[in-house]
Amino acid sequence: MCKEYLQRAISILGGQSALARACGGRVRQQHVWNWLNRDKKVPAEHVLTIELATEGQVTRFQLRPDIYPATAQEELENDPKTVIDD
């Protein structure tokens, strides 16, 4: 996971506490802080929830490419050098 994508999700949702609430259950702001600063990754069970909460602005591939490999289309969309004509 790139730290920037978790930070982007935090910004989109309005802060670490808001992201924790979106994850539900027993997730607290301190957990999100740990993911960002200590663990360096979001636990797998929260990746899809974050993708849904950000309405796809932060994807599962961006958060955990080790368990969600990118499709060719996602790789193209995430490459800033690529221009996609629809």
C-alpha positions, 0 to 999 in steps of 0.5 A: 500500500502506498501511504498516499492512498490511505491518506487520500481516503482519510481526506475524502471521508473527512478525517481518521475518525470518519474513516474508522466509522466507515469501517464500522465495528470495533475500528477506532481512529487509533487503528487508522493512525496505526495503519497509516504510521505504524503498520503501513497497510490497511487490514484486508478485511477493511479494503473493500469497505474503504473502496465503497466509502470513497465511491471508488476514488481509492481502490482496493488495488491502490490500498493492497496491491499485494492481495488485489492485483491490478487489471490491465485497465487499472494499470493504465488508469493509474499511470500518469503518463498514459492518456486514455481516449474514450 
